[in-house]
Amino acid sequence: MKKWLLVGAVVIIFLVWAGSSLVVNSSPSFANDSSPVMYFYSEECSFCRQQKPVLESLAADGFSVKLMDVAAHPNYWTEYGIRGTPTFLAANGDRKEGLTPEAALRVFLESHGARIA
């Protein structure tokens, strides 16, 4: 009986630790609310899922975007004139729509001051 209590306690401790790790790491490395470039996306969008590794790669060089989830905030579609996802919108109104290759996105982010580091 004591053995099972010990096993149960270890499992509970592991689950609490794993859960807290998930909460701490829930924000992607490329997310930064102070970035001058907004990134409109949806978790359900297959192109947005393909865009994520590109953003992760650019984050390694200090680039970041402000996350704008259109599924969680449907008003973004009309408020910002979003026609599809993924869409990148710079503070000056310039935009890049659709799945964007790393080289092109790097130029766009660099030209709009989205390199934080």
Phi and psi restraints in degrees (value plus and minus 20) as a CYANA .aco file:
   2 LYS   PHI     -84.1   -44.1
   2 LYS   PSI     -54.8   -14.8
   3 LYS   PHI     -81.0   -41.0
   3 LYS   PSI     -62.9   -22.9
   4 TRP   PHI     -89.3   -49.3
   4 TRP   PSI     -53.4   -13.4
   5 LEU   PHI     -85.1   -45.1
   5 LEU   PSI     -61.8   -21.8
   6 LEU   PHI     -84.1   -44.1
   6 LEU   PSI     -65.1   -25.1
   7 VAL   PHI     -80.9   -40.9
   7 VAL   PSI     -64.2   -24.2
   8 GLY   PHI     -81.2   -41.2
   8 GLY   PSI     -61.9   -21.9
   9 ALA   PHI     -83.8   -43.8
   9 ALA   PSI     -61.8   -21.8
  10 VAL   PHI     -83.6   -43.6
  10 VAL   PSI     -62.3   -22.3
  11 VAL   PHI     -82.6   -42.6
  11 VAL   PSI     -64.4   -24.4
  12 ILE   PHI     -82.6   -42.6
  12 ILE   PSI     -64.7   -24.7
  13 ILE   PHI     -80.8   -40.8
  13 ILE   PSI     -62.4   -22.4
  14 PHE   PHI     -83.0   -43.0
  14 PHE   PSI     -64.6   -24.6
  15 LEU   PHI     -84.1   -44.1
  15 LEU   PSI     -59.5   -19.5
  16 VAL   PHI     -84.7   -44.7
  16 VAL   PSI     -64.3   -24.3
  17 TRP   PHI     -82.4   -42.4
  17 TRP   PSI     -66.2   -26.2
  18 ALA   PHI     -83.4   -43.4
  18 ALA   PSI     -61.4   -21.4
  19 GLY   PHI     -84.2   -44.2
  19 GLY   PSI     -60.3   -20.3
  20 SER   PHI     -88.9   -48.9
  20 SER   PSI     -52.1   -12.1
  21 SER   PHI     -86.7   -46.7
  21 SER   PSI     -57.9   -17.9
  22 LEU   PHI     -85.7   -45.7
  22 LEU   PSI     -59.6   -19.6
  23 VAL   PHI     -86.9   -46.9
  23 VAL   PSI     -63.8   -23.8
  24 VAL   PHI     -83.7   -43.7
  24 VAL   PSI     -58.6   -18.6
  25 ASN   PHI    -117.1   -77.1
  25 ASN   PSI      -2.7    37.3
  26 SER   PHI     -93.7   -53.7
  26 SER   PSI     -42.3    -2.3
  27 SER   PHI    -110.9   -70.9
  27 SER   PSI     106.7   146.7
  28 PRO   PHI     -85.3   -45.3
  28 PRO   PSI     135.5   175.5
  29 SER   PHI     -84.1   -44.1
  29 SER   PSI     -41.5    -1.5
  30 PHE   PHI    -110.3   -70.3
  30 PHE   PSI     -19.6    20.4
  31 ALA   PHI    -106.4   -66.4
  31 ALA   PSI     110.5   150.5
  32 ASN   PHI    -176.0  -136.0
  32 ASN   PSI      95.0   135.0
  33 ASP   PHI     -84.2   -44.2
  33 ASP   PSI     -36.9     3.1
  34 SER   PHI    -114.3   -74.3
  34 SER   PSI     -17.0    23.0
  35 SER   PHI     -86.5   -46.5
  35 SER   PSI     121.7   161.7
  36 PRO   PHI     -97.5   -57.5
  36 PRO   PSI     -21.1    18.9
  37 VAL   PHI    -138.0   -98.0
  37 VAL   PSI     104.4   144.4
  38 MET   PHI    -112.4   -72.4
  38 MET   PSI     122.4   162.4
  39 TYR   PHI    -137.6   -97.6
  39 TYR   PSI      89.8   129.8
  40 PHE   PHI    -111.5   -71.5
  40 PHE   PSI     104.5   144.5
  41 TYR   PHI    -170.2  -130.2
  41 TYR   PSI     153.1   193.1
  42 SER   PHI    -164.7  -124.7
  42 SER   PSI     120.7   160.7
  43 GLU   PHI     -82.0   -42.0
  43 GLU   PSI     -47.2    -7.2
  44 GLU   PHI    -100.7   -60.7
  44 GLU   PSI     -33.5     6.5
  45 CYS   PHI     -98.2   -58.2
  45 CYS   PSI     100.2   140.2
  46 SER   PHI     -86.5   -46.5
  46 SER   PSI     -54.4   -14.4
  47 PHE   PHI     -89.0   -49.0
  47 PHE   PSI     -54.7   -14.7
  48 CYS   PHI     -86.2   -46.2
  48 CYS   PSI     -57.5   -17.5
  49 ARG   PHI     -85.3   -45.3
  49 ARG   PSI     -54.8   -14.8
  50 GLN   PHI     -92.9   -52.9
  50 GLN   PSI     -48.7    -8.7
  51 GLN   PHI     -93.5   -53.5
  51 GLN   PSI     -47.7    -7.7
  52 LYS   PHI     -76.6   -36.6
  52 LYS   PSI     -67.3   -27.3
  53 PRO   PHI     -83.0   -43.0
  53 PRO   PSI     -50.6   -10.6
  54 VAL   PHI     -85.4   -45.4
  54 VAL   PSI     -65.3   -25.3
  55 LEU   PHI     -84.7   -44.7
  55 LEU   PSI     -58.9   -18.9
  56 GLU   PHI     -81.6   -41.6
  56 GLU   PSI     -62.2   -22.2
  57 SER   PHI     -83.9   -43.9
  57 SER   PSI     -62.7   -22.7
  58 LEU   PHI     -89.0   -49.0
  58 LEU   PSI     -50.6   -10.6
  59 ALA   PHI     -82.6   -42.6
  59 ALA   PSI     -51.2   -11.2
  60 ALA   PHI     -82.8   -42.8
  60 ALA   PSI     -43.3    -3.3
  61 ASP   PHI    -119.9   -79.9
  61 ASP   PSI      -9.1    30.9
  62 GLY   PHI      74.8   114.8
  62 GLY   PSI     -13.6    26.4
  63 PHE   PHI    -105.2   -65.2
  63 PHE   PSI     125.8   165.8
  64 SER   PHI    -166.6  -126.6
  64 SER   PSI     142.3   182.3
  65 VAL   PHI    -157.2  -117.2
  65 VAL   PSI     137.3   177.3
  66 LYS   PHI    -109.3   -69.3
  66 LYS   PSI     102.2   142.2
  67 LEU   PHI     -95.8   -55.8
  67 LEU   PSI     111.1   151.1
  68 MET   PHI    -151.1  -111.1
  68 MET   PSI      73.9   113.9
  69 ASP   PHI    -101.2   -61.2
  69 ASP   PSI      89.4   129.4
  70 VAL   PHI     -93.5   -53.5
  70 VAL   PSI     -41.5    -1.5
  71 ALA   PHI     -93.5   -53.5
  71 ALA   PSI     -59.5   -19.5
  72 ALA   PHI     -98.2   -58.2
  72 ALA   PSI     -44.2    -4.2
  73 HIS   PHI    -153.6  -113.6
  73 HIS   PSI      58.1    98.1
  74 PRO   PHI     -79.8   -39.8
  74 PRO   PSI     -41.0    -1.0
  75 ASN   PHI     -85.9   -45.9
  75 ASN   PSI     -38.9     1.1
  76 TYR   PHI     -79.6   -39.6
  76 TYR   PSI     -53.4   -13.4
  77 TRP   PHI     -74.9   -34.9
  77 TRP   PSI     -71.2   -31.2
  78 THR   PHI    -104.7   -64.7
  78 THR   PSI     -58.3   -18.3
  79 GLU   PHI     -78.5   -38.5
  79 GLU   PSI     -58.6   -18.6
  80 TYR   PHI    -131.6   -91.6
  80 TYR   PSI     -15.2    24.8
  81 GLY   PHI      45.2    85.2
  81 GLY   PSI      18.1    58.1
  82 ILE   PHI     -99.9   -59.9
  82 ILE   PSI     109.3   149.3
  83 ARG   PHI    -123.3   -83.3
  83 ARG   PSI     -38.8     1.2
  84 GLY   PHI    -193.7  -153.7
  84 GLY   PSI     149.7   189.7
  85 THR   PHI    -142.4  -102.4
  85 THR   PSI     127.8   167.8
  86 PRO   PHI     -98.3   -58.3
  86 PRO   PSI     129.2   169.2
  87 THR   PHI    -157.4  -117.4
  87 THR   PSI     114.9   154.9
  88 PHE   PHI    -129.1   -89.1
  88 PHE   PSI     109.5   149.5
  89 LEU   PHI    -147.6  -107.6
  89 LEU   PSI      99.0   139.0
  90 ALA   PHI    -105.2   -65.2
  90 ALA   PSI     142.4   182.4
  91 ALA   PHI     -78.9   -38.9
  91 ALA   PSI     -50.0   -10.0
  92 ASN   PHI    -106.6   -66.6
  92 ASN   PSI     -17.9    22.1
  93 GLY   PHI      79.5   119.5
  93 GLY   PSI     -32.7     7.3
  94 ASP   PHI     -81.9   -41.9
  94 ASP   PSI     124.3   164.3
  95 ARG   PHI    -158.9  -118.9
  95 ARG   PSI     135.4   175.4
  96 LYS   PHI    -149.8  -109.8
  96 LYS   PSI      97.6   137.6
  97 GLU   PHI    -130.5   -90.5
  97 GLU   PSI     123.5   163.5
  98 GLY   PHI      69.7   109.7
  98 GLY   PSI     151.8   191.8
  99 LEU   PHI     -79.8   -39.8
  99 LEU   PSI     102.9   142.9
 100 THR   PHI    -136.7   -96.7
 100 THR   PSI     106.9   146.9
 101 PRO   PHI     -81.6   -41.6
 101 PRO   PSI     135.7   175.7
 102 GLU   PHI     -76.8   -36.8
 102 GLU   PSI     -65.4   -25.4
 103 ALA   PHI     -81.4   -41.4
 103 ALA   PSI     -64.6   -24.6
 104 ALA   PHI     -87.9   -47.9
 104 ALA   PSI     -59.4   -19.4
 105 LEU   PHI     -89.1   -49.1
 105 LEU   PSI     -56.2   -16.2
 106 ARG   PHI     -79.5   -39.5
 106 ARG   PSI     -66.0   -26.0
 107 VAL   PHI     -82.3   -42.3
 107 VAL   PSI     -64.1   -24.1
 108 PHE   PHI     -82.1   -42.1
 108 PHE   PSI     -69.0   -29.0
 109 LEU   PHI     -85.0   -45.0
 109 LEU   PSI     -61.9   -21.9
 110 GLU   PHI     -82.0   -42.0
 110 GLU   PSI     -63.8   -23.8
 111 SER   PHI     -89.9   -49.9
 111 SER   PSI     -34.4     5.6
 112 HIS   PHI    -133.3   -93.3
 112 HIS   PSI      -3.4    36.6
 113 GLY   PHI      50.4    90.4
 113 GLY   PSI      12.6    52.6
 114 ALA   PHI    -113.7   -73.7
 114 ALA   PSI      -6.1    33.9
 115 ARG   PHI    -115.5   -75.5
 115 ARG   PSI      93.3   133.3
 116 ILE   PHI    -109.7   -69.7
 116 ILE   PSI     -61.5   -21.5
